[in-house]
Amino acid sequence: MFPEVFQVLIIGLLIFLPVVLIYKKAGFHPAWAALVFLPGFGLLLVFMQLALQPWPNLRDKTEHLR
């Protein structure tokens, strides 16, 4: 039981940390990266959020160009 739990935790952290950095660079709050730990579709939700929502950092740059 414990080896499987540790494997899942390690894999989750290996995915979680880069997603936190991506959220920071995109301008989102890094706590959204906790969606990775939702079983089944957490990573899908992260990808959908990053793909479909306008990024706050890009919004600032486009307002500057106007």
C-alpha positions in Angstrom: 0.0 0.0 0.0 2.6 2.6 1.0 4.9 2.1 -2.0 2.0 3.0 -4.4 1.0 6.0 -2.3 4.6 7.3 -2.4 4.8 6.7 -6.1 1.6 8.7 -6.7 2.9 11.5 -4.5 6.2 11.7 -6.2 4.7 11.7 -9.7 2.2 14.3 -8.5 4.9 16.6 -7.2 6.9 16.1 -10.4 3.9 17.4 -12.3 2.8 20.0 -9.7 6.1 22.0 -9.5 6.4 22.8 -13.3 2.7 23.6 -13.4 3.1 26.1 -10.6 5.9 27.8 -12.6 3.7 27.9 -15.7 0.8 29.5 -13.8 3.1 32.1 -12.3 4.5 33.1 -15.7 1.0 33.1 -17.2 -0.2 35.5 -14.4 -2.6 33.1 -12.7 -2.5 32.3 -9.0 -0.2 29.3 -8.5 -2.7 27.6 -6.2 -4.6 26.6 -9.3 -1.9 24.0 -9.9 -3.4 22.0 -7.1 -5.9 20.8 -9.7 -3.2 18.3 -10.8 -4.0 16.2 -7.7 -7.7 15.6 -8.7 -7.8 12.0 -9.7 -8.7 11.3 -13.3 -9.2 14.7 -14.9 -7.1 17.1 -12.9 -4.4 17.6 -15.4 -7.0 17.9 -18.2 -8.6 20.8 -16.2 -5.2 22.5 -16.0 -4.6 22.2 -19.7 -8.1 23.4 -20.5 -7.7 26.4 -18.2 -4.4 27.4 -19.7 -5.6 26.9 -23.2 -9.0 28.5 -23.1 -8.8 31.4 -20.6 -7.1 34.7 -21.5 -3.8 35.0 -19.7 -3.5 38.0 -17.4 0.1 38.7 -18.4 -0.9 38.8 -22.1 -3.8 41.1 -21.3 -1.4 43.7 -19.8 0.8 43.6 -22.9 -2.0 44.0 -25.4 -3.4 47.0 -23.4 0.0 48.6 -23.7 0.0 48.3 -27.5 -3.3 50.1 -27.9 
